[in-house]
Amino acid sequence: MKTFITSAFISCLLGTASAQTSNYPFRNIQLPLEQRVADLVNRLTLEEKVAQMMYTAPAISRLGVPAYNWWNEALHGVARTEQKVTVFPQAIGVAATFDPITAFEMGTVASTEGRAIYNQCRKEGKEILIYHGLTYWTPNINIFRDPRWGRGQETYGEDPYLTGLFGLNMVKGLQGTDSKYLRAAACAKHFAAHSGPEFGRLSFDTKVNLHDLFDTYLAAFRQLVTEGNVAGVMCAYNSLNGQPCCGNNQLMMETLRLDWGFKGYVTSDCGAIEAFITGHKTHPDSLSAAVSAVLNNTDLECGGSYGVPSADYKQGIYRKLLDAVHEGKVSEKRLDESLMRLFTVRFRLGQFDPDSVVPYAQIPCSVIDCAEHREKALRIARKSIVILYNEKNILPLNPKKIRSVLVIGPNANNEKVLWANYNGLPSSTDTPYKGIAEKFGNAKVDYLEGCDYYSADKNKLSFNEIAKKASKYDVIVFVGGINADMEGENGSVEENGAAAPFFKGGDKTTLAFPEKQTELFEQLKKTVRPVVFVCISGSALSFCKEAKEANAVIQFFYGGQATGRALADVLSGDYNPAGRLPLTFYASDSDLPSIDNYSMENRTYRYFEGKPLYPFGYGLSYTQFDVSDIAYS
């Protein structure tokens, strides 16, 4: 009850203030945007200006400015909200479609559902808290240069061109097509040259030569800025050639602002400015770190202790900007430049205009997780499936002829693994087992976990006992791989668990497929029953044994809520797969340089000189193609 009374009281105060300030120029929708924003900024006190440069921007009741939390996520659907939303395949899976329109469709759905959530909060007079705003810190357009990097799953793969196309379409989908208003504000991250090692990101200095920097690491960012008009950019945790990215003159001033003409806002990654002091040790204290970041055009700080989002803006490094102005370290005019950018975004989101003139303000909650959106999630999941091997065309399976199917493996019936990271929660999830059981409804379809990711069967069945059971089925579908708790941001693998040696801080320490799963696979092969091997992961694994011995091999990146139905549609032939690998699958760890080496030499399909397990762009189809008499003119 206290929360309701507080929210209603704040809403009443802001409504009264809005009425009292209705004659101010910043409330006049007929005036040019820049004039309106300047009027509001000029009415702020210095203390109010500093507060608005924190991601938890407090309300300014005397002007009717509502509180606003800038932090929200929409990597593959609206993330981290209490609402049940549409969960699409992870970004790397969307890239596997090789169809950039899928990113546009996903971005459109995400921002439409996010708008509905935001609109409902406003109607109920609620303060816009974390994960409820319209400033999405998406997409992640870093280059997946090393498949051991845990967060690579959030990207569109290893190719700068493909990454740029998908990122561009994601931005257009999120931001909408209205010439005046944004449906949501996208943010390109992490600027720049940020792709592991995850465990050292707050202190790691990335050494990159100019060719690799501009040809590989910055190419997609340039495209999103110059072609996509992306609203925001997030500067990265790492330093680049000796300077922290959020205080890097070459990146932030020369390249982003001057060369590319970026007019939008820049936010720090969360805790990145504090890392100037604690991680990179390039600055002695909070004041010098704050000054450096602001002078290099970092407009907003996501501050407080990393991983503990603060409701109090004063816990951030930027609180020291007040002292910096008083001491003459930075001018108030410089703060105004950042505030102009920040409030321009909020104005373009329609926060200071009547709902009647904002085209997205009427989007209702009924669109959230609606049938149309669920169908799009299914369609994209189907398109993301990559068939890597199909011995004697064993696939597709005929549901009318198959009498029994065993679906086995640690990812065969695990809903959570399919949601990946930076995810929302769907109203329902189709696991591979559920999808196959429904599709092959006339057959006996059973499930066994078989083994954990890196340890034996939880039910204490020996692999020999499991193989005896499996030998009674017409087909065995082994669904293995890893999950986003192992690979990802700050991975949560137990220190003393079976998986611990294979991961470090969210990165993989090896490309090798989990040995325990391979042991089970080998026992299943001894049944002389057809084995369809499905790897579910967010990155490339070296499943050399499975690639050689399985009757069919499928790579399915974390597929979202419709994973099971999509897989069943492909297995049955109701959908003809056409997915392609958006990154190189290497055969061995020895194929790669160290993960902390940022040179592109011998990395990705553009520079790798060895023989991969599967090359970039590889993927099969059920259709047979013959190409002959090719001529160039």
C-alpha positions, -999 to 999 in steps of 0.1 A, spaced: 0 0 0 29 24 8 43 19 -27 9 27 -43 4 58 -22 39 70 -30 35 64 -67 2 81 -68 15 110 -47 45 115 -70 22 113 -101 -1 139 -86 29 162 -78 43 158 -113 8 163 -129 4 195 -109 39 207 -119 32 199 -155 1 220 -154 20 249 -138 48 246 -164 26 241 -194 35 276 -207 72 269 -206 87 267 -241 99 231 -235 62 221 -233 53 236 -266 52 208 -292 51 234 -320 86 246 -313 118 230 -328 131 201 -308 165 217 -301 148 249 -288 126 229 -264 155 208 -251 176 239 -246 149 256 -226 146 227 -202 183 223 -197 187 260 -190 161 258 -162 181 232 -143 203 240 -114 239 226 -114 229 200 -88 199 189 -110 222 187 -141 247 164 -124 218 142 -111 204 138 -147 238 124 -159 233 93 -138 214 63 -152 189 66 -123 178 102 -132 156 115 -103 124 135 -108 125 173 -109 91 180 -94 92 218 -98 94 214 -136 73 183 -139 102 162 -151 96 125 -142 122 102 -128 137 79 -154 159 49 -153 179 46 -185 189 9 -181 169 -16 -201 177 -45 -223 162 -61 -254 188 -84 -269 164 -109 -283 131 -97 -269 123 -75 -239 145 -86 -210 142 -88 -173 107 -76 -169 81 -92 -147 58 -95 -177 57 -127 -198 71 -116 -232 81 -131 -265 116 -147 -263 133 -150 -297 165 -170 -305 197 -155 -291 214 -129 -313 239 -154 -327 210 -176 -337 193 -148 -355 226 -142 -374 225 -179 -384 194 -171 -405 217 -150 -428 185 -129 -433 189 -94 -417 152 -88 -419 148 -112 -390 167 -87 -368 143 -60 -380 113 -82 -371 127 -91 -337 135 -55 -329 101 -44 -339 84 -69 -317 107 -62 -287 102 -24 -288 64 -28 -294 61 -51 -263 84 -28 -244 63 2 -253 32 -15 -241 49 -22 -207 61 14 -205 27 28 -215 10 7 -188 34 20 -161 27 56 -171 -11 50 -170 -8 35 -135 13 65 -124 43 44 -117 79 57 -117 99 43 -146 123 19 -128 151 -2 -140 141 -25 -169 109 -5 -176 122 23 -197 126 27 -235 163 31 -237 175 -3 -247 212 -10 -244 210 -32 -275 224 -44 -299 258 -59 -291 278 -55 -323 312 -65 -310 330 -90 -333 329 -126 -322 366 -130 -330 373 -158 -306 347 -186 -300 359 -190 -264 344 -156 -255 313 -162 -234 294 -131 -245 299 -138 -282 264 -154 -282 250 -118 -278 266 -108 -311 259 -114 -348 291 -134 -354 326 -129 -366 321 -110 -399 320 -72 -398 297 -70 -428 271 -94 -415 273 -78 -380 267 -44 -396 237 -56 -416 220 -73 -386 228 -45 -362 214 -19 -386 182 -38 -390 179 -44 -352 182 -6 -347 156 2 -373 132 -23 -358 137 -10 -323 135 27 -331 106 26 -355 99 46 -386 83 78 -374 102 109 -384 97 127 -351 93 101 -324 112 69 -314 93 38 -305 124 29 -284 160 41 -284 187 16 -294 223 17 -282 253 1 -300 277 -16 -276 304 -21 -265 326 6 -280 351 -7 -289 373 -38 -295 356 -56 -267 353 -94 -270 371 -110 -241 387 -121 -219 355 -117 -198 372 -123 -165 396 -94 -169 374 -69 -187 376 -42 -160 414 -40 -163 422 -54 -197 441 -32 -222 432 -42 -258 462 -38 -281 449 -33 -317 466 -20 -348 449 6 -369 440 -17 -397 422 -43 -375 406 -15 -355 389 2 -384 385 -28 -407 372 -53 -381 363 -38 -347 348 -4 -357 331 -12 -390 297 -21 -377 297 8 -352 303 32 -381 275 17 -401 250 20 -372 260 56 -365 262 69 -401 234 48 -417 212 37 -388 211 69 -368 213 48 -336 203 69 -306 230 58 -283 264 42 -280 278 24 -249 315 27 -243 333 -5 -231 349 -17 -199 383 -24 -214 410 2 -223 422 5 -259 459 10 -265 464 24 -230 433 46 -226 400 34 -209 374 33 -237 350 57 -218 378 82 -216 395 75 -249 401 106 -270 407 87 -303 375 66 -299 351 91 -283 362 124 -298 381 119 -330 363 89 -344 328 89 -330 320 126 -327 342 142 -353 348 117 -381 314 100 -379 294 130 -367 275 111 -340 249 134 -323 234 108 -299 241 100 -263 269 79 -249 265 58 -218 292 41 -199 290 4 -193 280 -3 -157 310 4 -135 333 12 -164 342 47 -151 349 33 -116 373 9 -134 395 39 -144 405 39 -107 401 3 -95 409 -18 -127 429 2 -152 445 24 -125 449 53 -150 432 78 -127 439 84 -90 404 92 -78 367 97 -86 369 133 -95 397 128 -121 379 98 -136 346 117 -139 363 147 -155 381 125 -180 349 106 -190 329 138 -195 355 156 -214 357 127 -237 319 128 -243 306 101 -220 272 117 -213 257 92 -189 272 70 -161 258 36 -153 274 37 -119 274 22 -84 290 -11 -76 290 -34 -106 261 -59 -105 242 -39 -79 221 -13 -97 216 16 -74 185 35 -69 206 64 -56 224 84 -83 248 97 -57 265 63 -55 281 68 -89 314 84 -99 296 113 -117 285 127 -83 320 143 -83 311 164 -113 296 189 -89 330 194 -73 347 194 -107 326 224 -119 332 243 -86 370 236 -89 371 246 -126 380 212 -138 351 211 -162 327 238 -173 289 238 -167 286 245 -204 302 211 -211 277 194 -189 250 212 -208 262 195 -240 257 161 -225 223 171 -211 212 183 -245 219 149 -259 202 130 -230 171 151 -230 169 150 -268 164 112 -265 138 116 -238 119 142 -259 120 119 -290 105 92 -269 76 115 -262 81 118 -225 72 155 -225 44 155 -250 7 146 -247 0 109 -255 -24 120 -282 4 132 -304 29 103 -298 22 75 -323 35 48 -300 18 59 -267 -14 40 -274 2 5 -278 -18 -17 -255 -6 -46 -233 -26 -70 -255 3 -70 -279 26 -86 -254 32 -123 -262 4 -122 -287 -1 -150 -313 15 -130 -341 46 -124 -320 49 -161 -310 45 -171 -346 75 -148 -355 96 -163 -328 88 -198 -343 96 -187 -378 129 -171 -369 139 -202 -347 132 -224 -378 154 -202 -400 183 -203 -374 187 -241 -375 219 -252 -392 222 -288 -406 259 -297 -407 257 -333 -418 230 -356 -431 242 -391 -439 224 -407 -468 196 -382 -463 185 -397 -431 167 -365 -424 139 -356 -427 123 -384 -406 89 -395 -416 64 -392 -387 42 -418 -404 69 -444 -404 88 -437 -371 73 -459 -344 96 -448 -315 120 -419 -307 143 -415 -277 151 -378 -270 182 -377 -247 208 -353 -234 212 -324 -209 196 -299 -233 167 -322 -244 141 -310 -219 157 -279 -203 136 -247 -207 160 -223 -192 189 -231 -215 168 -221 -245 163 -185 -232 201 -178 -233 211 -146 -214 198 -110 -213 164 -127 -217 128 -122 -208 105 -150 -196 80 -164 -220 46 -177 -211 55 -211 -224 86 -228 -238 88 -257 -262 118 -279 -254 132 -304 -280 115 -333 -262 81 -315 -261 83 -304 -297 93 -339 -309 66 -356 -288 40 -333 -303 52 -336 -339 56 -374 -337 23 -379 -319 17 -414 -334 50 -427 -321 63 -436 -287 85 -406 -277 104 -409 -245 129 -387 -227 161 -394 -207 185 -368 -194 213 -393 -198 240 -372 -183 246 -337 -170 268 -314 -190 301 -326 -174 291 -354 -152 272 -387 -152 235 -394 -151 218 -379 -121 196 -410 -118 227 -432 -114 221 -451 -146 253 -464 -162 258 -455 -198 256 -492 -207 221 -493 -191 211 -462 -210 223 -477 -242 203 -509 -236 172 -488 -232 181 -467 -263 185 -498 -285 147 -504 -284 140 -471 -303 138 -465 -340 157 -432 -337 178 -415 -310 179 -377 -309 208 -367 -287 205 -330 -276 237 -319 -259 259 -288 -256 263 -262 -229 242 -233 -214 243 -196 -208 251 -200 -171 284 -215 -182 292 -191 -211 282 -155 -208 287 -124 -187 302 -133 -154 295 -170 -158 281 -187 -127 299 -221 -129 304 -236 -95 341 -233 -84 343 -270 -75 318 -283 -99 325 -307 -128 324 -279 -153 347 -255 -135 380 -264 -154 363 -257 -187 352 -221 -180 367 -190 -165 345 -160 -157 320 -168 -184 346 -177 -211 354 -212 -223 389 -224 -215 386 -249 -243 366 -255 -275 364 -292 -267 329 -307 -264 321 -320 -229 338 -353 -225 310 -369 -205 285 -362 -232 308 -377 -258 311 -409 -237 274 -412 -237 272 -405 -274 297 -433 -281 276 -457 -261 245 -447 -280 263 -453 -313 269 -489 -303 232 -495 -304 234 -493 -342 204 -471 -341 204 -439 -361 216 -411 -339 208 -375 -347 232 -352 -328 219 -317 -319 243 -292 -303 226 -264 -285 251 -236 -275 258 -199 -279 292 -205 -295 313 -229 -315 323 -262 -299 347 -288 -314 325 -318 -314 348 -338 -337 337 -373 -326 300 -365 -330 307 -348 -364 324 -379 -376 301 -406 -362 266 -392 -360 241 -399 -387 230 -363 -388 245 -332 -371 226 -300 -362 238 -268 -347 210 -249 -329 220 -218 -311 199 -209 -281 165 -209 -299 141 -191 -275 106 -201 -266 99 -220 -299 130 -242 -299 112 -275 -297 86 -268 -323 112 -254 -347 135 -284 -343 106 -309 -347 95 -291 -379 130 -295 -393 134 -331 -382 100 -341 -398 106 -322 -430 78 -298 -424 104 -270 -427 133 -271 -451 163 -257 -432 186 -231 -446 206 -217 -416 243 -209 -420 271 -207 -394 278 -170 -386 312 -180 -372 340 -205 -378 339 -238 -360 375 -248 -353 387 -283 -349 410 -277 -320 422 -252 -294 456 -252 -312 440 -235 -342 436 -203 -323 459 -177 -308 455 -167 -271 421 -152 -263 438 -120 -251 455 -115 -285 434 -90 -305 453 -93 -337 431 -108 -364 459 -129 -378 448 -165 -382 413 -156 -368 379 -159 -384 372 -171 -420 389 -140 -434 423 -148 -419 423 -184 -407 449 -205 -426 440 -239 -413 412 -264 -420 381 -258 -398 357 -284 -385 330 -263 -403 336 -231 -421 318 -198 -417 287 -197 -438 283 -235 -440 249 -251 -438 230 -278 -456 194 -280 -470 171 -308 -479 170 -294 -514 195 -307 -540 213 -282 -561 233 -285 -593 253 -256 -606 269 -258 -640 281 -238 -670 288 -207 -648 299 -177 -669 310 -143 -659 303 -112 -680 
